[in-house]
Amino acid sequence: MRFPHAHRGVKLIFIAELVSIVSAFVALIAAIFVPIIDSGTGSLSIPYQTLLLIAAIASIIVFVIQLCGLFLGAKDSREFRIGLWVTLVGLAATITSVILQSINSTKGLSPVLFAALDTVAAIADFVVIMCILFGIASLASQLGYTEMEEDGRRLAFYIILFYAISLLLGLLPGFNVYIVNTGWRFTLSIFGVVSTVLEIIVFVATIFYLHRATKMLEE
């Protein structure tokens, strides 16, 4: 095994992605099914609060596992080192936003500031995924796995493309408030659904590639 640290790191990142699926599923149940069942109560039910808590804890676990994976992978890959630092930048932006919004003297600051911090955190997440994919592709090149290298770079390209499309489609439903025609409003809402579907496709493809990468790095 030429890259033992990267192997353990990629394996942890793969596990983190699997845990994130559970987190997303629990959050979906909390956001859709529980409010329907408990409609009319006027307050958050205990099951609803519990599911939100589980989703929040799972998200924290995902972050910690991914951070550990990047830390290990950074010992064998320059791209993973970049991803590690970018993760810390995203974390700093998120913590800063939370702190500023929780303090009475600063939570009234311009919404643009908080939006900027949230944007930095979102971009950081995107860049980290790119670093992971390019890092795996680089390792594959060094190991002589040409197909894995090409698949990694191709997946990164599709993620960039889908991210741009998803961003555009995700913005379109926001114009509903300016449109009177019901047909057009429905069409723009559909774009939002398509955006979500694209994100799911990319997410699943990334998980499969991470699984293949763990097998590759075992050798």
Secondary structure, DSSP 8 states (H G I E B T S, - for coil): ---HHHHHHHHHHHHHHHHHHHHHHHHHHHHHHHHHHTTTSSS--HHHHHHHHHHHHHHHHHHHHHHHHHHHHTTT-HHHHHHHHHHHHHHHHHHHHHHHHHSTTTTTS-HHHHHHHHHHHHHHHHHHHHHHHHHHHHHHHHHT-HHHHHHHHHHHHHHHHHHHHHHHHHHGGGGGGG---HHHHHHHHHHHHHHHHHHHHHHHHHHHHHHHHHHHHT-
